[in-house]
């Protein structure tokens, strides 16, 4: 998703919603670590960190466009 965001800088708004969903799903390993389901938490922490970093980069690239897209999609 990060590569798609950087390559298609003008059209990445459609990827912003997908990245928001990916960040929400990437929080599942954190819950699994808390419940001691995961045997090796290092990989889960790395994956979650990459997902959050990717989302932050997406927001930094164009905050105004993301805000408009979220308002349009969720009718806020």
KOLGU-4560 file (N, C-alpha, C; in nm, 3 decimals, padded with zeros to 5 digits):
<recs>
<n_xx: 00.082 n_yy: -00.119 n_zz: 00.000 ca_xx: 00.000 ca_yy: 00.000 ca_zz: 00.000 c_xx: 00.087 c_yy: 00.125 c_zz: 00.000 mol: A seq: 1 type: UNK>
<n_xx: 00.200 n_yy: 00.120 n_zz: 00.067 ca_xx: 00.288 ca_yy: 00.236 ca_zz: 00.069 c_xx: 00.341 c_yy: 00.267 c_zz: -00.071 mol: A seq: 2 type: UNK>
<n_xx: 00.376 n_yy: 00.164 n_zz: -00.145 ca_xx: 00.425 ca_yy: 00.184 ca_zz: -00.282 c_xx: 00.315 c_yy: 00.241 c_zz: -00.369 mol: A seq: 3 type: UNK>
<n_xx: 00.193 n_yy: 00.189 n_zz: -00.356 ca_xx: 00.081 ca_yy: 00.243 ca_zz: -00.433 c_xx: 00.054 c_yy: 00.389 c_zz: -00.398 mol: A seq: 4 type: UNK>
<n_xx: 00.067 n_yy: 00.424 n_zz: -00.273 ca_xx: 00.045 ca_yy: 00.561 ca_zz: -00.229 c_xx: 00.150 c_yy: 00.655 c_zz: -00.288 mol: A seq: 5 type: UNK>
<n_xx: 00.274 n_yy: 00.614 n_zz: -00.287 ca_xx: 00.381 ca_yy: 00.699 ca_zz: -00.338 c_xx: 00.376 c_yy: 00.711 c_zz: -00.491 mol: A seq: 6 type: UNK>
<n_xx: 00.352 n_yy: 00.600 n_zz: -00.559 ca_xx: 00.350 ca_yy: 00.600 ca_zz: -00.705 c_xx: 00.232 c_yy: 00.680 c_zz: -00.759 mol: A seq: 7 type: UNK>
<n_xx: 00.115 n_yy: 00.658 n_zz: -00.704 ca_xx: -00.004 ca_yy: 00.729 ca_zz: -00.752 c_xx: -00.041 c_yy: 00.839 c_zz: -00.654 mol: A seq: 8 type: UNK>
<n_xx: 00.045 n_yy: 00.939 n_zz: -00.644 ca_xx: 00.030 ca_yy: 01.046 ca_zz: -00.545 c_xx: -00.102 c_yy: 01.120 c_zz: -00.561 mol: A seq: 9 type: UNK>
<n_xx: -00.146 n_yy: 01.145 n_zz: -00.680 ca_xx: -00.270 ca_yy: 01.220 ca_zz: -00.702 c_xx: -00.395 c_yy: 01.135 c_zz: -00.683 mol: A seq: 10 type: UNK>
<n_xx: -00.384 n_yy: 01.005 n_zz: -00.699 ca_xx: -00.502 ca_yy: 00.917 ca_zz: -00.693 c_xx: -00.502 c_yy: 00.827 c_zz: -00.570 mol: A seq: 11 type: UNK>
<n_xx: -00.429 n_yy: 00.862 n_zz: -00.469 ca_xx: -00.416 ca_yy: 00.772 ca_zz: -00.355 c_xx: -00.532 c_yy: 00.783 c_zz: -00.258 mol: A seq: 12 type: UNK>
<n_xx: -00.627 n_yy: 00.871 n_zz: -00.282 ca_xx: -00.740 ca_yy: 00.886 ca_zz: -00.191 c_xx: -00.818 c_yy: 00.756 c_zz: -00.180 mol: A seq: 13 type: UNK>
<n_xx: -00.832 n_yy: 00.684 n_zz: -00.291 ca_xx: -00.906 ca_yy: 00.559 ca_zz: -00.284 c_xx: -00.831 c_yy: 00.454 c_zz: -00.201 mol: A seq: 14 type: UNK>
<n_xx: -00.700 n_yy: 00.471 n_zz: -00.186 ca_xx: -00.623 ca_yy: 00.379 ca_zz: -00.103 c_xx: -00.625 c_yy: 00.418 c_zz: 00.044 mol: A seq: 15 type: UNK>
<n_xx: -00.661 n_yy: 00.540 n_zz: 00.075 ca_xx: -00.660 ca_yy: 00.587 ca_zz: 00.214 c_xx: -00.760 c_yy: 00.510 c_zz: 00.299 mol: A seq: 16 type: UNK>
<n_xx: -00.878 n_yy: 00.483 n_zz: 00.246 ca_xx: -00.978 ca_yy: 00.407 ca_zz: 00.320 c_xx: -00.928 c_yy: 00.263 c_zz: 00.341 mol: A seq: 17 type: UNK>
<n_xx: -00.865 n_yy: 00.207 n_zz: 00.239 ca_xx: -00.810 ca_yy: 00.072 ca_zz: 00.255 c_xx: -00.701 c_yy: 00.069 c_zz: 00.362 mol: A seq: 18 type: UNK>
<n_xx: -00.620 n_yy: 00.172 n_zz: 00.366 ca_xx: -00.515 ca_yy: 00.177 ca_zz: 00.467 c_xx: -00.573 c_yy: 00.192 c_zz: 00.607 mol: A seq: 19 type: UNK>
<n_xx: -00.681 n_yy: 00.264 n_zz: 00.619 ca_xx: -00.748 ca_yy: 00.276 ca_zz: 00.749 c_xx: -00.797 c_yy: 00.140 c_zz: 00.796 mol: A seq: 20 type: UNK>
<n_xx: -00.855 n_yy: 00.063 n_zz: 00.706 ca_xx: -00.902 ca_yy: -00.072 ca_zz: 00.739 c_xx: -00.783 c_yy: -00.163 c_zz: 00.774 mol: A seq: 21 type: UNK>
<n_xx: -00.674 n_yy: -00.150 n_zz: 00.700 ca_xx: -00.556 ca_yy: -00.233 ca_zz: 00.727 c_xx: -00.500 c_yy: -00.202 c_zz: 00.866 mol: A seq: 22 type: UNK>
<n_xx: -00.499 n_yy: -00.074 n_zz: 00.905 ca_xx: -00.449 ca_yy: -00.037 ca_zz: 01.038 c_xx: -00.539 c_yy: -00.098 c_zz: 01.146 mol: A seq: 23 type: UNK>
<n_xx: -00.669 n_yy: -00.095 n_zz: 01.124 ca_xx: -00.760 ca_yy: -00.154 ca_zz: 01.222 c_xx: -00.736 c_yy: -00.304 c_zz: 01.236 mol: A seq: 24 type: UNK>
<n_xx: -00.718 n_yy: -00.373 n_zz: 01.123 ca_xx: -00.691 ca_yy: -00.517 ca_zz: 01.129 c_xx: -00.553 c_yy: -00.548 c_zz: 01.185 mol: A seq: 25 type: UNK>
<n_xx: -00.459 n_yy: -00.456 n_zz: 01.167 ca_xx: -00.324 ca_yy: -00.481 ca_zz: 01.218 c_xx: -00.317 c_yy: -00.469 c_zz: 01.370 mol: A seq: 26 type: UNK>
<n_xx: -00.420 n_yy: -00.420 n_zz: 01.432 ca_xx: -00.423 ca_yy: -00.413 ca_zz: 01.578 c_xx: -00.461 c_yy: -00.547 c_zz: 01.640 mol: A seq: 27 type: UNK>
<n_xx: -00.509 n_yy: -00.641 n_zz: 01.560 ca_xx: -00.540 ca_yy: -00.775 ca_zz: 01.612 c_xx: -00.421 c_yy: -00.845 c_zz: 01.674 mol: A seq: 28 type: UNK>
<n_xx: -00.301 n_yy: -00.840 n_zz: 01.613 ca_xx: -00.186 ca_yy: -00.904 ca_zz: 01.679 c_xx: -00.156 c_yy: -00.846 c_zz: 01.816 mol: A seq: 29 type: UNK>
<n_xx: -00.183 n_yy: -00.717 n_zz: 01.837 ca_xx: -00.161 ca_yy: -00.657 ca_zz: 01.969 c_xx: -00.255 c_yy: -00.722 c_zz: 02.070 mol: A seq: 30 type: UNK>
<n_xx: -00.378 n_yy: -00.745 n_zz: 02.031 ca_xx: -00.474 ca_yy: -00.813 ca_zz: 02.118 c_xx: -00.428 c_yy: -00.957 c_zz: 02.144 mol: A seq: 31 type: UNK>
<n_xx: -00.378 n_yy: -01.023 n_zz: 02.041 ca_xx: -00.330 ca_yy: -01.160 ca_zz: 02.057 c_xx: -00.210 c_yy: -01.167 c_zz: 02.150 mol: A seq: 32 type: UNK>
<n_xx: -00.123 n_yy: -01.068 n_zz: 02.144 ca_xx: -00.008 ca_yy: -01.063 ca_zz: 02.235 c_xx: -00.057 c_yy: -01.046 c_zz: 02.379 mol: A seq: 33 type: UNK>
<n_xx: -00.156 n_yy: -00.962 n_zz: 02.397 ca_xx: -00.211 ca_yy: -00.940 ca_zz: 02.531 c_xx: -00.276 c_yy: -01.064 c_zz: 02.589 mol: A seq: 34 type: UNK>
<n_xx: -00.333 n_yy: -01.147 n_zz: 02.503 ca_xx: -00.399 ca_yy: -01.270 ca_zz: 02.547 c_xx: -00.303 c_yy: -01.390 c_zz: 02.550 mol: A seq: 35 type: UNK>
<n_xx: -00.176 n_yy: -01.368 n_zz: 02.520 ca_xx: -00.072 ca_yy: -01.473 ca_zz: 02.517 c_xx: -00.106 c_yy: -01.584 c_zz: 02.417 mol: A seq: 36 type: UNK>
<n_xx: -00.164 n_yy: -01.548 n_zz: 02.305 ca_xx: -00.193 ca_yy: -01.645 ca_zz: 02.198 c_xx: -00.073 c_yy: -01.659 c_zz: 02.106 mol: A seq: 37 type: UNK>
<n_xx: 00.003 n_yy: -01.552 n_zz: 02.089 ca_xx: 00.117 ca_yy: -01.549 ca_zz: 01.997 c_xx: 00.241 c_yy: -01.598 c_zz: 02.070 mol: A seq: 38 type: UNK>
<n_xx: 00.313 n_yy: -01.691 n_zz: 02.006 ca_xx: 00.434 ca_yy: -01.744 ca_zz: 02.068 c_xx: 00.554 c_yy: -01.652 c_zz: 02.048 mol: A seq: 39 type: UNK>
<n_xx: 00.563 n_yy: -01.592 n_zz: 01.930 ca_xx: 00.675 ca_yy: -01.503 ca_zz: 01.899 c_xx: 00.620 c_yy: -01.363 c_zz: 01.873 mol: A seq: 40 type: UNK>
<n_xx: 00.613 n_yy: -01.278 n_zz: 01.973 ca_xx: 00.550 ca_yy: -01.147 ca_zz: 01.956 c_xx: 00.632 c_yy: -01.047 c_zz: 01.873 mol: A seq: 41 type: UNK>
<n_xx: 00.757 n_yy: -01.076 n_zz: 01.848 ca_xx: 00.841 ca_yy: -00.981 ca_zz: 01.774 c_xx: 00.788 c_yy: -00.959 c_zz: 01.634 mol: A seq: 42 type: UNK>
<n_xx: 00.750 n_yy: -01.063 n_zz: 01.563 ca_xx: 00.697 ca_yy: -01.049 ca_zz: 01.427 c_xx: 00.566 c_yy: -00.972 c_zz: 01.427 mol: A seq: 43 type: UNK>
<n_xx: 00.482 n_yy: -00.996 n_zz: 01.525 ca_xx: 00.355 ca_yy: -00.923 ca_zz: 01.534 c_xx: 00.378 c_yy: -00.775 c_zz: 01.559 mol: A seq: 44 type: UNK>
<n_xx: 00.473 n_yy: -00.744 n_zz: 01.643 ca_xx: 00.504 ca_yy: -00.604 ca_zz: 01.672 c_xx: 00.562 c_yy: -00.534 c_zz: 01.549 mol: A seq: 45 type: UNK>
<n_xx: 00.648 n_yy: -00.603 n_zz: 01.475 ca_xx: 00.705 ca_yy: -00.545 ca_zz: 01.353 c_xx: 00.596 c_yy: -00.520 c_zz: 01.249 mol: A seq: 46 type: UNK>
<n_xx: 00.507 n_yy: -00.617 n_zz: 01.230 ca_xx: 00.399 ca_yy: -00.601 ca_zz: 01.131 c_xx: 00.306 c_yy: -00.486 c_zz: 01.168 mol: A seq: 47 type: UNK>
<n_xx: 00.272 n_yy: -00.474 n_zz: 01.295 ca_xx: 00.186 ca_yy: -00.366 ca_zz: 01.339 c_xx: 00.256 c_yy: -00.231 c_zz: 01.324 mol: A seq: 48 type: UNK>
<n_xx: 00.383 n_yy: -00.226 n_zz: 01.354 ca_xx: 00.459 ca_yy: -00.102 ca_zz: 01.340 c_xx: 00.466 c_yy: -00.056 c_zz: 01.195 mol: A seq: 49 type: UNK>
<n_xx: 00.488 n_yy: -00.149 n_zz: 01.105 ca_xx: 00.493 ca_yy: -00.114 ca_zz: 00.963 c_xx: 00.358 c_yy: -00.062 c_zz: 00.915 mol: A seq: 50 type: UNK>
<n_xx: 00.252 n_yy: -00.124 n_zz: 00.959 ca_xx: 00.119 ca_yy: -00.080 ca_zz: 00.919 c_xx: 00.087 c_yy: 00.060 c_zz: 00.971 mol: A seq: 51 type: UNK>
<n_xx: 00.121 n_yy: 00.087 n_zz: 01.095 ca_xx: 00.096 ca_yy: 00.219 ca_zz: 01.152 c_xx: 00.184 c_yy: 00.324 c_zz: 01.084 mol: A seq: 52 type: UNK>
<n_xx: 00.309 n_yy: 00.291 n_zz: 01.058 ca_xx: 00.400 ca_yy: 00.382 ca_zz: 00.987 c_xx: 00.346 c_yy: 00.414 c_zz: 00.848 mol: A seq: 53 type: UNK>
<n_xx: 00.298 n_yy: 00.313 n_zz: 00.778 ca_xx: 00.241 ca_yy: 00.331 ca_zz: 00.645 c_xx: 00.122 c_yy: 00.427 c_zz: 00.649 mol: A seq: 54 type: UNK>
<n_xx: 00.037 n_yy: 00.411 n_zz: 00.748 ca_xx: -00.080 ca_yy: 00.497 ca_zz: 00.762 c_xx: -00.040 c_yy: 00.642 c_zz: 00.793 mol: A seq: 55 type: UNK>
<n_xx: 00.059 n_yy: 00.659 n_zz: 00.878 ca_xx: 00.107 ca_yy: 00.793 ca_zz: 00.912 c_xx: 00.165 c_yy: 00.863 c_zz: 00.790 mol: A seq: 56 type: UNK>
<n_xx: 00.242 n_yy: 00.790 n_zz: 00.709 ca_xx: 00.298 ca_yy: 00.848 ca_zz: 00.587 c_xx: 00.186 c_yy: 00.889 c_zz: 00.493 mol: A seq: 57 type: UNK>
<n_xx: 00.084 n_yy: 00.807 n_zz: 00.482 ca_xx: -00.030 ca_yy: 00.839 ca_zz: 00.396 c_xx: -00.100 c_yy: 00.966 c_zz: 00.443 mol: A seq: 58 type: UNK>
<n_xx: -00.117 n_yy: 00.981 n_zz: 00.572 ca_xx: -00.182 ca_yy: 01.100 ca_zz: 00.626 c_xx: -00.094 c_yy: 01.224 c_zz: 00.606 mol: A seq: 59 type: UNK>
<n_xx: 00.035 n_yy: 01.210 n_zz: 00.621 ca_xx: 00.126 ca_yy: 01.323 ca_zz: 00.605 c_xx: 00.126 c_yy: 01.372 c_zz: 00.460 mol: A seq: 60 type: UNK>
<n_xx: 00.114 n_yy: 01.281 n_zz: 00.364 ca_xx: 00.121 ca_yy: 01.322 ca_zz: 00.224 c_xx: 00.012 c_yy: 01.421 c_zz: 00.186 mol: A seq: 61 type: UNK>
<n_xx: -00.110 n_yy: 01.395 n_zz: 00.235 ca_xx: -00.217 ca_yy: 01.487 ca_zz: 00.198 c_xx: -00.333 c_yy: 01.476 c_zz: 00.296 mol: A seq: 62 type: UNK>
<n_xx: -00.323 n_yy: 01.550 n_zz: 00.403 ca_xx: -00.423 ca_yy: 01.545 ca_zz: 00.509 c_xx: -00.558 c_yy: 01.598 c_zz: 00.464 mol: A seq: 63 type: UNK>
<n_xx: -00.558 n_yy: 01.704 n_zz: 00.389 ca_xx: -00.684 ca_yy: 01.768 ca_zz: 00.348 c_xx: -00.768 c_yy: 01.675 c_zz: 00.260 mol: A seq: 64 type: UNK>
<n_xx: -00.704 n_yy: 01.609 n_zz: 00.164 ca_xx: -00.777 ca_yy: 01.520 ca_zz: 00.074 c_xx: -00.831 c_yy: 01.398 c_zz: 00.148 mol: A seq: 65 type: UNK>
<n_xx: -00.756 n_yy: 01.347 n_zz: 00.244 ca_xx: -00.802 ca_yy: 01.232 ca_zz: 00.322 c_xx: -00.924 c_yy: 01.271 c_zz: 00.405 mol: A seq: 66 type: UNK>
<n_xx: -00.920 n_yy: 01.389 n_zz: 00.465 ca_xx: -01.031 ca_yy: 01.436 ca_zz: 00.546 c_xx: -01.157 c_yy: 01.448 c_zz: 00.460 mol: A seq: 67 type: UNK>
<n_xx: -01.145 n_yy: 01.503 n_zz: 00.342 ca_xx: -01.260 ca_yy: 01.517 ca_zz: 00.252 c_xx: -01.313 c_yy: 01.381 c_zz: 00.209 mol: A seq: 68 type: UNK>
<n_xx: -01.224 n_yy: 01.286 n_zz: 00.182 ca_xx: -01.268 ca_yy: 01.152 ca_zz: 00.141 c_xx: -01.340 c_yy: 01.080 c_zz: 00.253 mol: A seq: 69 type: UNK>
<n_xx: -01.291 n_yy: 01.092 n_zz: 00.375 ca_xx: -01.356 ca_yy: 01.026 ca_zz: 00.489 c_xx: -01.494 c_yy: 01.087 c_zz: 00.514 mol: A seq: 70 type: UNK>
<n_xx: -01.503 n_yy: 01.219 n_zz: 00.503 ca_xx: -01.634 ca_yy: 01.284 ca_zz: 00.521 c_xx: -01.730 c_yy: 01.238 c_zz: 00.413 mol: A seq: 71 type: UNK>
<n_xx: -01.682 n_yy: 01.228 n_zz: 00.290 ca_xx: -01.768 ca_yy: 01.183 ca_zz: 00.180 c_xx: -01.812 c_yy: 01.038 c_zz: 00.197 mol: A seq: 72 type: UNK>
<n_xx: -01.720 n_yy: 00.951 n_zz: 00.237 ca_xx: -01.751 ca_yy: 00.807 ca_zz: 00.250 c_xx: -01.842 c_yy: 00.777 c_zz: 00.368 mol: A seq: 73 type: UNK>
<n_xx: -01.817 n_yy: 00.841 n_zz: 00.480 ca_xx: -01.893 ca_yy: 00.809 ca_zz: 00.602 c_xx: -02.002 c_yy: 00.909 c_zz: 00.633 mol: A seq: 74 type: UNK>
<n_xx: -02.026 n_yy: 01.006 n_zz: 00.544 ca_xx: -02.134 ca_yy: 01.104 ca_zz: 00.557 c_xx: -02.133 c_yy: 01.176 c_zz: 00.690 mol: A seq: 75 type: UNK>
<n_xx: -02.020 n_yy: 01.229 n_zz: 00.728 ca_xx: -02.007 ca_yy: 01.301 ca_zz: 00.855 c_xx: -02.043 c_yy: 01.446 c_zz: 00.837 mol: A seq: 76 type: UNK>
</recs>
